[in-house]
Amino acid sequence: MPYQDGTFGCPVEVGLQMISGKWKPKILYELFQQTRRFGELQRRIPGISRHVLTTQLRELEANKIIKRTPFMTVPPKVEYSITDFGKSLEPFWSK
């Protein structure tokens, strides 16, 4: 957790902050399997609301762990995948 001045105590704290929470590990697990669309993620993660999924995906994207790829089609299509930086976290999800 950050100190009052907003700085982190060590790099481990930064990493844990980036992937902490109830849903981020589940989202990352699904994306380590393969690139997925928003609807696929929502179906594969029971109990997550659209709002929470959207928020968590935005946070993971802001931390450059996942990549959002929009396609200009009708209906609109968006795919989410793991970035190279995100792939460095894969040992945490391996069997």
Biopython code that builds the backbone (N, CA, C, O; Angstrom):
import numpy as np
from Bio.PDB.StructureBuilder import StructureBuilder

atoms = [
    (1, "MET", "N", (0.842, -1.180, 0.000)),
    (1, "MET", "CA", (0.000, 0.000, 0.000)),
    (1, "MET", "C", (0.884, 1.239, 0.000)),
    (1, "MET", "O", (1.971, 1.241, 0.577)),
    (2, "PRO", "N", (0.404, 2.288, -0.653)),
    (2, "PRO", "CA", (1.212, 3.506, -0.660)),
    (2, "PRO", "C", (1.185, 4.191, 0.693)),
    (2, "PRO", "O", (0.226, 4.095, 1.458)),
    (3, "TYR", "N", (2.278, 4.885, 0.951)),
    (3, "TYR", "CA", (2.342, 5.698, 2.151)),
    (3, "TYR", "C", (1.493, 6.943, 1.940)),
    (3, "TYR", "O", (0.943, 7.135, 0.855)),
    (4, "GLN", "N", (1.377, 7.781, 2.941)),
    (4, "GLN", "CA", (0.544, 8.977, 2.838)),
    (4, "GLN", "C", (0.980, 9.891, 1.696)),
    (4, "GLN", "O", (0.145, 10.571, 1.099)),
    (5, "ASP", "N", (2.269, 9.918, 1.386)),
    (5, "ASP", "CA", (2.729, 10.799, 0.310)),
    (5, "ASP", "C", (2.553, 10.171, -1.078)),
    (5, "ASP", "O", (2.949, 10.770, -2.078)),
    (6, "GLY", "N", (1.962, 8.968, -1.150)),
    (6, "GLY", "CA", (1.679, 8.330, -2.432)),
    (6, "GLY", "C", (2.779, 7.428, -2.954)),
    (6, "GLY", "O", (2.607, 6.804, -4.001)),
    (7, "THR", "N", (3.900, 7.337, -2.262)),
    (7, "THR", "CA", (4.979, 6.462, -2.718)),
    (7, "THR", "C", (4.817, 5.068, -2.132)),
    (7, "THR", "O", (4.183, 4.884, -1.093)),
    (8, "PHE", "N", (5.393, 4.101, -2.808)),
    (8, "PHE", "CA", (5.340, 2.725, -2.343)),
    (8, "PHE", "C", (6.623, 2.401, -1.597)),
    (8, "PHE", "O", (7.669, 2.991, -1.868)),
    (9, "GLY", "N", (6.548, 1.475, -0.669)),
    (9, "GLY", "CA", (7.705, 1.100, 0.132)),
    (9, "GLY", "C", (8.711, 0.255, -0.619)),
    (9, "GLY", "O", (9.915, 0.407, -0.413)),
    (10, "CYS", "N", (8.245, -0.637, -1.491)),
    (10, "CYS", "CA", (9.170, -1.476, -2.251)),
    (10, "CYS", "C", (8.485, -1.929, -3.541)),
    (10, "CYS", "O", (7.266, -1.815, -3.663)),
    (11, "PRO", "N", (9.256, -2.439, -4.501)),
    (11, "PRO", "CA", (8.681, -2.862, -5.783)),
    (11, "PRO", "C", (7.617, -3.952, -5.659)),
    (11, "PRO", "O", (6.693, -4.009, -6.471)),
    (12, "VAL", "N", (7.736, -4.802, -4.665)),
    (12, "VAL", "CA", (6.747, -5.867, -4.478)),
    (12, "VAL", "C", (5.374, -5.259, -4.202)),
    (12, "VAL", "O", (4.361, -5.754, -4.697)),
    (13, "GLU", "N", (5.344, -4.194, -3.417)),
    (13, "GLU", "CA", (4.077, -3.529, -3.127)),
    (13, "GLU", "C", (3.432, -2.996, -4.402)),
    (13, "GLU", "O", (2.213, -3.073, -4.562)),
    (14, "VAL", "N", (4.233, -2.464, -5.297)),
    (14, "VAL", "CA", (3.712, -1.954, -6.570)),
    (14, "VAL", "C", (3.093, -3.095, -7.362)),
    (14, "VAL", "O", (1.977, -2.971, -7.868)),
    (15, "GLY", "N", (3.810, -4.202, -7.472)),
    (15, "GLY", "CA", (3.300, -5.351, -8.214)),
    (15, "GLY", "C", (2.021, -5.905, -7.634)),
    (15, "GLY", "O", (1.081, -6.211, -8.367)),
    (16, "LEU", "N", (1.983, -6.033, -6.331)),
    (16, "LEU", "CA", (0.773, -6.550, -5.681)),
    (16, "LEU", "C", (-0.409, -5.600, -5.874)),
    (16, "LEU", "O", (-1.540, -6.048, -6.060)),
    (17, "GLN", "N", (-0.155, -4.313, -5.830)),
    (17, "GLN", "CA", (-1.221, -3.334, -6.029)),
    (17, "GLN", "C", (-1.804, -3.458, -7.434)),
    (17, "GLN", "O", (-3.010, -3.300, -7.623)),
    (18, "MET", "N", (-0.950, -3.742, -8.421)),
    (18, "MET", "CA", (-1.392, -3.823, -9.806)),
    (18, "MET", "C", (-2.287, -5.022, -10.077)),
    (18, "MET", "O", (-3.141, -4.957, -10.962)),
    (19, "ILE", "N", (-2.117, -6.119, -9.337)),
    (19, "ILE", "CA", (-2.893, -7.329, -9.625)),
    (19, "ILE", "C", (-3.780, -7.751, -8.460)),
    (19, "ILE", "O", (-4.339, -8.847, -8.476)),
    (20, "SER", "N", (-3.913, -6.904, -7.460)),
    (20, "SER", "CA", (-4.699, -7.297, -6.294)),
    (20, "SER", "C", (-6.191, -7.149, -6.550)),
    (20, "SER", "O", (-6.624, -6.450, -7.467)),
    (21, "GLY", "N", (-6.947, -7.817, -5.725)),
    (21, "GLY", "CA", (-8.399, -7.733, -5.811)),
    (21, "GLY", "C", (-9.019, -9.093, -6.043)),
    (21, "GLY", "O", (-8.331, -10.097, -6.231)),
    (22, "LYS", "N", (-10.332, -9.094, -6.025)),
    (22, "LYS", "CA", (-11.077, -10.338, -6.184)),
    (22, "LYS", "C", (-11.087, -10.817, -7.635)),
    (22, "LYS", "O", (-11.041, -12.022, -7.885)),
    (23, "TRP", "N", (-11.147, -9.895, -8.590)),
    (23, "TRP", "CA", (-11.391, -10.265, -9.976)),
    (23, "TRP", "C", (-10.172, -10.246, -10.881)),
    (23, "TRP", "O", (-10.131, -11.005, -11.850)),
    (24, "LYS", "N", (-9.187, -9.420, -10.610)),
    (24, "LYS", "CA", (-8.032, -9.317, -11.515)),
    (24, "LYS", "C", (-7.318, -10.651, -11.719)),
    (24, "LYS", "O", (-6.984, -10.981, -12.857)),
    (25, "PRO", "N", (-7.071, -11.429, -10.668)),
    (25, "PRO", "CA", (-6.426, -12.728, -10.912)),
    (25, "PRO", "C", (-7.253, -13.641, -11.816)),
    (25, "PRO", "O", (-6.694, -14.372, -12.633)),
    (26, "LYS", "N", (-8.557, -13.605, -11.679)),
    (26, "LYS", "CA", (-9.423, -14.438, -12.519)),
    (26, "LYS", "C", (-9.403, -13.952, -13.968)),
    (26, "LYS", "O", (-9.384, -14.756, -14.900)),
    (27, "ILE", "N", (-9.406, -12.634, -14.149)),
    (27, "ILE", "CA", (-9.330, -12.058, -15.496)),
    (27, "ILE", "C", (-8.002, -12.447, -16.142)),
    (27, "ILE", "O", (-7.968, -12.890, -17.291)),
    (28, "LEU", "N", (-6.922, -12.281, -15.404)),
    (28, "LEU", "CA", (-5.606, -12.620, -15.946)),
    (28, "LEU", "C", (-5.496, -14.103, -16.270)),
    (28, "LEU", "O", (-4.910, -14.473, -17.288)),
    (29, "TYR", "N", (-6.049, -14.948, -15.423)),
    (29, "TYR", "CA", (-6.031, -16.383, -15.707)),
    (29, "TYR", "C", (-6.678, -16.667, -17.058)),
    (29, "TYR", "O", (-6.130, -17.419, -17.865)),
    (30, "GLU", "N", (-7.824, -16.079, -17.303)),
    (30, "GLU", "CA", (-8.533, -16.302, -18.573)),
    (30, "GLU", "C", (-7.722, -15.774, -19.754)),
    (30, "GLU", "O", (-7.677, -16.406, -20.810)),
    (31, "LEU", "N", (-7.083, -14.619, -19.580)),
    (31, "LEU", "CA", (-6.329, -14.040, -20.687)),
    (31, "LEU", "C", (-5.007, -14.772, -20.922)),
    (31, "LEU", "O", (-4.477, -14.733, -22.033)),
    (32, "PHE", "N", (-4.470, -15.430, -19.910)),
    (32, "PHE", "CA", (-3.276, -16.240, -20.133)),
    (32, "PHE", "C", (-3.619, -17.467, -20.969)),
    (32, "PHE", "O", (-2.742, -18.016, -21.635)),
    (33, "GLN", "N", (-4.869, -17.907, -20.950)),
    (33, "GLN", "CA", (-5.281, -19.047, -21.760)),
    (33, "GLN", "C", (-5.319, -18.656, -23.233)),
    (33, "GLN", "O", (-4.813, -19.385, -24.086)),
    (34, "GLN", "N", (-5.926, -17.493, -23.533)),
    (34, "GLN", "CA", (-6.011, -16.987, -24.905)),
    (34, "GLN", "C", (-6.619, -15.593, -24.900)),
    (34, "GLN", "O", (-7.168, -15.143, -23.895)),
    (35, "THR", "N", (-6.512, -14.917, -26.040)),
    (35, "THR", "CA", (-7.137, -13.607, -26.218)),
    (35, "THR", "C", (-8.645, -13.794, -26.142)),
    (35, "THR", "O", (-9.191, -14.745, -26.701)),
    (36, "ARG", "N", (-9.309, -12.883, -25.450)),
    (36, "ARG", "CA", (-10.760, -13.024, -25.268)),
    (36, "ARG", "C", (-11.475, -11.697, -25.504)),
    (36, "ARG", "O", (-10.914, -10.616, -25.330)),
    (37, "ARG", "N", (-12.730, -11.828, -25.906)),
    (37, "ARG", "CA", (-13.598, -10.661, -26.046)),
    (37, "ARG", "C", (-14.277, -10.384, -24.712)),
    (37, "ARG", "O", (-14.297, -11.238, -23.825)),
    (38, "PHE", "N", (-14.835, -9.183, -24.576)),
    (38, "PHE", "CA", (-15.470, -8.770, -23.330)),
    (38, "PHE", "C", (-16.555, -9.757, -22.911)),
    (38, "PHE", "O", (-16.585, -10.200, -21.763)),
    (39, "GLY", "N", (-17.433, -10.097, -23.825)),
    (39, "GLY", "CA", (-18.531, -11.017, -23.511)),
    (39, "GLY", "C", (-18.037, -12.392, -23.081)),
    (39, "GLY", "O", (-18.618, -13.017, -22.194)),
    (40, "GLU", "N", (-16.968, -12.860, -23.708)),
    (40, "GLU", "CA", (-16.383, -14.145, -23.306)),
    (40, "GLU", "C", (-15.889, -14.088, -21.869)),
    (40, "GLU", "O", (-16.130, -15.003, -21.081)),
    (41, "LEU", "N", (-15.192, -12.997, -21.534)),
    (41, "LEU", "CA", (-14.695, -12.847, -20.163)),
    (41, "LEU", "C", (-15.853, -12.844, -19.174)),
    (41, "LEU", "O", (-15.785, -13.479, -18.122)),
    (42, "GLN", "N", (-16.907, -12.130, -19.517)),
    (42, "GLN", "CA", (-18.052, -12.047, -18.604)),
    (42, "GLN", "C", (-18.704, -13.418, -18.411)),
    (42, "GLN", "O", (-19.113, -13.753, -17.300)),
    (43, "ARG", "N", (-18.802, -14.199, -19.461)),
    (43, "ARG", "CA", (-19.391, -15.543, -19.343)),
    (43, "ARG", "C", (-18.491, -16.499, -18.573)),
    (43, "ARG", "O", (-18.984, -17.353, -17.836)),
    (44, "ARG", "N", (-17.183, -16.367, -18.735)),
    (44, "ARG", "CA", (-16.238, -17.297, -18.121)),
    (44, "ARG", "C", (-15.928, -16.968, -16.663)),
    (44, "ARG", "O", (-15.332, -17.781, -15.957)),
    (45, "ILE", "N", (-16.333, -15.774, -16.207)),
    (45, "ILE", "CA", (-16.096, -15.378, -14.815)),
    (45, "ILE", "C", (-17.457, -15.148, -14.164)),
    (45, "ILE", "O", (-17.950, -14.020, -14.158)),
    (46, "PRO", "N", (-18.068, -16.188, -13.621)),
    (46, "PRO", "CA", (-19.390, -16.060, -13.029)),
    (46, "PRO", "C", (-19.392, -15.076, -11.855)),
    (46, "PRO", "O", (-18.466, -15.057, -11.044)),
    (47, "GLY", "N", (-20.430, -14.278, -11.781)),
    (47, "GLY", "CA", (-20.603, -13.371, -10.649)),
    (47, "GLY", "C", (-20.060, -11.973, -10.865)),
    (47, "GLY", "O", (-20.357, -11.079, -10.072)),
    (48, "ILE", "N", (-19.278, -11.751, -11.907)),
    (48, "ILE", "CA", (-18.724, -10.417, -12.142)),
    (48, "ILE", "C", (-19.725, -9.580, -12.939)),
    (48, "ILE", "O", (-20.300, -10.056, -13.918)),
    (49, "SER", "N", (-19.926, -8.352, -12.521)),
    (49, "SER", "CA", (-20.857, -7.468, -13.237)),
    (49, "SER", "C", (-20.117, -6.790, -14.393)),
    (49, "SER", "O", (-18.887, -6.746, -14.420)),
    (50, "ARG", "N", (-20.885, -6.267, -15.337)),
    (50, "ARG", "CA", (-20.291, -5.554, -16.482)),
    (50, "ARG", "C", (-19.467, -4.369, -16.006)),
    (50, "ARG", "O", (-18.378, -4.112, -16.518)),
    (51, "HIS", "N", (-19.996, -3.648, -15.023)),
    (51, "HIS", "CA", (-19.313, -2.458, -14.513)),
    (51, "HIS", "C", (-17.970, -2.830, -13.876)),
    (51, "HIS", "O", (-16.954, -2.194, -14.155)),
    (52, "VAL", "N", (-17.964, -3.836, -13.042)),
    (52, "VAL", "CA", (-16.736, -4.247, -12.364)),
    (52, "VAL", "C", (-15.731, -4.787, -13.381)),
    (52, "VAL", "O", (-14.544, -4.472, -13.304)),
    (53, "LEU", "N", (-16.194, -5.594, -14.328)),
    (53, "LEU", "CA", (-15.299, -6.123, -15.352)),
    (53, "LEU", "C", (-14.673, -4.985, -16.146)),
    (53, "LEU", "O", (-13.468, -4.991, -16.399)),
    (54, "THR", "N", (-15.475, -4.020, -16.536)),
    (54, "THR", "CA", (-14.963, -2.860, -17.272)),
    (54, "THR", "C", (-13.923, -2.108, -16.462)),
    (54, "THR", "O", (-12.868, -1.749, -16.986)),
    (55, "THR", "N", (-14.209, -1.868, -15.191)),
    (55, "THR", "CA", (-13.285, -1.147, -14.317)),
    (55, "THR", "C", (-11.968, -1.896, -14.160)),
    (55, "THR", "O", (-10.895, -1.301, -14.258)),
    (56, "GLN", "N", (-12.051, -3.191, -13.919)),
    (56, "GLN", "CA", (-10.848, -3.995, -13.719)),
    (56, "GLN", "C", (-10.012, -4.070, -15.000)),
    (56, "GLN", "O", (-8.785, -3.995, -14.946)),
    (57, "LEU", "N", (-10.675, -4.218, -16.150)),
    (57, "LEU", "CA", (-9.956, -4.247, -17.420)),
    (57, "LEU", "C", (-9.251, -2.913, -17.673)),
    (57, "LEU", "O", (-8.117, -2.890, -18.152)),
    (58, "ARG", "N", (-9.911, -1.819, -17.357)),
    (58, "ARG", "CA", (-9.289, -0.493, -17.539)),
    (58, "ARG", "C", (-8.061, -0.331, -16.647)),
    (58, "ARG", "O", (-7.051, 0.227, -17.075)),
    (59, "GLU", "N", (-8.145, -0.817, -15.410)),
    (59, "GLU", "CA", (-7.000, -0.724, -14.502)),
    (59, "GLU", "C", (-5.839, -1.579, -14.996)),
    (59, "GLU", "O", (-4.688, -1.141, -14.966)),
    (60, "LEU", "N", (-6.132, -2.787, -15.447)),
    (60, "LEU", "CA", (-5.081, -3.653, -15.979)),
    (60, "LEU", "C", (-4.458, -3.054, -17.239)),
    (60, "LEU", "O", (-3.253, -3.171, -17.462)),
    (61, "GLU", "N", (-5.287, -2.414, -18.056)),
    (61, "GLU", "CA", (-4.777, -1.760, -19.262)),
    (61, "GLU", "C", (-3.921, -0.538, -18.895)),
    (61, "GLU", "O", (-2.880, -0.307, -19.510)),
    (62, "ALA", "N", (-4.349, 0.231, -17.913)),
    (62, "ALA", "CA", (-3.581, 1.399, -17.473)),
    (62, "ALA", "C", (-2.220, 0.988, -16.918)),
    (62, "ALA", "O", (-1.246, 1.731, -17.044)),
    (63, "ASN", "N", (-2.151, -0.197, -16.303)),
    (63, "ASN", "CA", (-0.890, -0.718, -15.775)),
    (63, "ASN", "C", (-0.076, -1.461, -16.830)),
    (63, "ASN", "O", (0.979, -2.021, -16.531)),
    (64, "LYS", "N", (-0.574, -1.462, -18.070)),
    (64, "LYS", "CA", (0.105, -2.089, -19.212)),
    (64, "LYS", "C", (0.303, -3.595, -19.054)),
    (64, "LYS", "O", (1.269, -4.168, -19.558)),
    (65, "ILE", "N", (-0.631, -4.219, -18.345)),
    (65, "ILE", "CA", (-0.598, -5.674, -18.180)),
    (65, "ILE", "C", (-1.389, -6.347, -19.294)),
    (65, "ILE", "O", (-1.033, -7.432, -19.753)),
    (66, "ILE", "N", (-2.457, -5.698, -19.721)),
    (66, "ILE", "CA", (-3.241, -6.212, -20.839)),
    (66, "ILE", "C", (-3.341, -5.149, -21.922)),
    (66, "ILE", "O", (-3.078, -3.969, -21.692)),
    (67, "LYS", "N", (-3.728, -5.603, -23.112)),
    (67, "LYS", "CA", (-3.885, -4.710, -24.250)),
    (67, "LYS", "C", (-5.311, -4.825, -24.756)),
    (67, "LYS", "O", (-5.844, -5.926, -24.892)),
    (68, "ARG", "N", (-5.921, -3.697, -25.031)),
    (68, "ARG", "CA", (-7.273, -3.644, -25.582)),
    (68, "ARG", "C", (-7.158, -3.329, -27.064)),
    (68, "ARG", "O", (-6.559, -2.326, -27.450)),
    (69, "THR", "N", (-7.736, -4.191, -27.894)),
    (69, "THR", "CA", (-7.688, -3.998, -29.336)),
    (69, "THR", "C", (-9.107, -3.846, -29.878)),
    (69, "THR", "O", (-9.845, -4.828, -29.972)),
    (70, "PRO", "N", (-9.496, -2.608, -30.239)),
    (70, "PRO", "CA", (-10.838, -2.405, -30.809)),
    (70, "PRO", "C", (-10.834, -2.659, -32.320)),
    (70, "PRO", "O", (-9.853, -2.372, -33.005)),
    (71, "PHE", "N", (-11.930, -3.193, -32.819)),
    (71, "PHE", "CA", (-12.113, -3.405, -34.250)),
    (71, "PHE", "C", (-13.315, -2.583, -34.680)),
    (71, "PHE", "O", (-14.371, -2.640, -34.049)),
    (72, "MET", "N", (-13.156, -1.825, -35.745)),
    (72, "MET", "CA", (-14.235, -0.975, -36.223)),
    (72, "MET", "C", (-15.187, -1.789, -37.099)),
    (72, "MET", "O", (-15.139, -1.719, -38.327)),
    (73, "THR", "N", (-16.030, -2.543, -36.456)),
    (73, "THR", "CA", (-17.020, -3.356, -37.142)),
    (73, "THR", "C", (-18.386, -3.046, -36.555)),
    (73, "THR", "O", (-18.498, -2.368, -35.534)),
    (74, "VAL", "N", (-19.412, -3.544, -37.204)),
    (74, "VAL", "CA", (-20.768, -3.420, -36.674)),
    (74, "VAL", "C", (-21.266, -4.827, -36.438)),
    (74, "VAL", "O", (-21.375, -5.587, -37.400)),
    (75, "PRO", "N", (-21.571, -5.212, -35.226)),
    (75, "PRO", "CA", (-21.433, -4.469, -33.973)),
    (75, "PRO", "C", (-19.959, -4.327, -33.576)),
    (75, "PRO", "O", (-19.114, -5.093, -34.041)),
    (76, "PRO", "N", (-19.654, -3.352, -32.721)),
    (76, "PRO", "CA", (-18.265, -3.143, -32.320)),
    (76, "PRO", "C", (-17.683, -4.394, -31.646)),
    (76, "PRO", "O", (-18.380, -5.116, -30.932)),
    (77, "LYS", "N", (-16.410, -4.625, -31.889)),
    (77, "LYS", "CA", (-15.730, -5.796, -31.331)),
    (77, "LYS", "C", (-14.446, -5.314, -30.650)),
    (77, "LYS", "O", (-13.706, -4.503, -31.209)),
    (78, "VAL", "N", (-14.190, -5.815, -29.449)),
    (78, "VAL", "CA", (-12.982, -5.477, -28.707)),
    (78, "VAL", "C", (-12.391, -6.771, -28.165)),
    (78, "VAL", "O", (-13.106, -7.611, -27.619)),
    (79, "GLU", "N", (-11.082, -6.923, -28.320)),
    (79, "GLU", "CA", (-10.389, -8.090, -27.775)),
    (79, "GLU", "C", (-9.365, -7.641, -26.746)),
    (79, "GLU", "O", (-8.767, -6.571, -26.860)),
    (80, "TYR", "N", (-9.179, -8.483, -25.742)),
    (80, "TYR", "CA", (-8.203, -8.220, -24.688)),
    (80, "TYR", "C", (-7.165, -9.325, -24.710)),
    (80, "TYR", "O", (-7.494, -10.504, -24.845)),
    (81, "SER", "N", (-5.900, -8.928, -24.577)),
    (81, "SER", "CA", (-4.805, -9.897, -24.572)),
    (81, "SER", "C", (-3.732, -9.434, -23.592)),
    (81, "SER", "O", (-3.734, -8.288, -23.142)),
    (82, "ILE", "N", (-2.830, -10.332, -23.276)),
    (82, "ILE", "CA", (-1.732, -10.049, -22.356)),
    (82, "ILE", "C", (-0.607, -9.347, -23.109)),
    (82, "ILE", "O", (-0.250, -9.759, -24.212)),
    (83, "THR", "N", (-0.050, -8.300, -22.527)),
    (83, "THR", "CA", (1.098, -7.609, -23.113)),
    (83, "THR", "C", (2.376, -8.385, -22.786)),
    (83, "THR", "O", (2.353, -9.345, -22.016)),
    (84, "ASP", "N", (3.488, -7.954, -23.382)),
    (84, "ASP", "CA", (4.769, -8.581, -23.058)),
    (84, "ASP", "C", (5.096, -8.396, -21.580)),
    (84, "ASP", "O", (5.602, -9.309, -20.928)),
    (85, "PHE", "N", (4.804, -7.208, -21.059)),
    (85, "PHE", "CA", (5.021, -6.970, -19.634)),
    (85, "PHE", "C", (4.139, -7.904, -18.805)),
    (85, "PHE", "O", (4.598, -8.474, -17.815)),
    (86, "GLY", "N", (2.886, -8.061, -19.203)),
    (86, "GLY", "CA", (1.971, -8.945, -18.494)),
    (86, "GLY", "C", (2.429, -10.397, -18.522)),
    (86, "GLY", "O", (2.200, -11.148, -17.574)),
    (87, "LYS", "N", (3.083, -10.790, -19.624)),
    (87, "LYS", "CA", (3.570, -12.169, -19.723)),
    (87, "LYS", "C", (4.637, -12.463, -18.687)),
    (87, "LYS", "O", (4.876, -13.623, -18.352)),
    (88, "SER", "N", (5.280, -11.423, -18.176)),
    (88, "SER", "CA", (6.291, -11.650, -17.139)),
    (88, "SER", "C", (5.651, -12.129, -15.840)),
    (88, "SER", "O", (6.347, -12.640, -14.963)),
    (89, "LEU", "N", (4.335, -11.971, -15.705)),
    (89, "LEU", "CA", (3.617, -12.429, -14.527)),
    (89, "LEU", "C", (3.147, -13.881, -14.655)),
    (89, "LEU", "O", (2.623, -14.450, -13.698)),
    (90, "GLU", "N", (3.329, -14.466, -15.810)),
    (90, "GLU", "CA", (2.794, -15.808, -16.084)),
    (90, "GLU", "C", (3.242, -16.886, -15.101)),
    (90, "GLU", "O", (2.444, -17.775, -14.804)),
    (91, "PRO", "N", (4.472, -16.862, -14.577)),
    (91, "PRO", "CA", (4.834, -17.916, -13.614)),
    (91, "PRO", "C", (3.895, -18.007, -12.413)),
    (91, "PRO", "O", (3.796, -19.066, -11.794)),
    (92, "PHE", "N", (3.215, -16.933, -12.077)),
    (92, "PHE", "CA", (2.269, -16.965, -10.967)),
    (92, "PHE", "C", (1.030, -17.782, -11.305)),
    (92, "PHE", "O", (0.353, -18.286, -10.409)),
    (93, "TRP", "N", (0.730, -17.916, -12.598)),
    (93, "TRP", "CA", (-0.479, -18.621, -13.015)),
    (93, "TRP", "C", (-0.187, -19.970, -13.625)),
    (93, "TRP", "O", (-1.120, -20.650, -14.053)),
    (94, "SER", "N", (1.068, -20.394, -13.688)),
    (94, "SER", "CA", (1.347, -21.702, -14.281)),
    (94, "SER", "C", (1.009, -22.825, -13.312)),
    (94, "SER", "O", (0.922, -22.637, -12.098)),
    (95, "LYS", "N", (0.830, -23.955, -13.879)),
    (95, "LYS", "CA", (0.382, -25.118, -13.095)),
    (95, "LYS", "C", (1.495, -25.721, -12.298)),
    (95, "LYS", "O", (1.284, -26.704, -11.587)),
]
sb = StructureBuilder()
sb.init_structure("model")
sb.init_model(0)
sb.init_chain("A")
sb.init_seg("    ")
for serial, (resi, resn, name, xyz) in enumerate(atoms, 1):
    if name == "N":
        sb.init_residue(resn, " ", resi, " ")
    sb.init_atom(name, np.array(xyz, "f"), 0.0, 1.0, " ", f" {name:<3s}", serial, name[0])
structure = sb.get_structure()
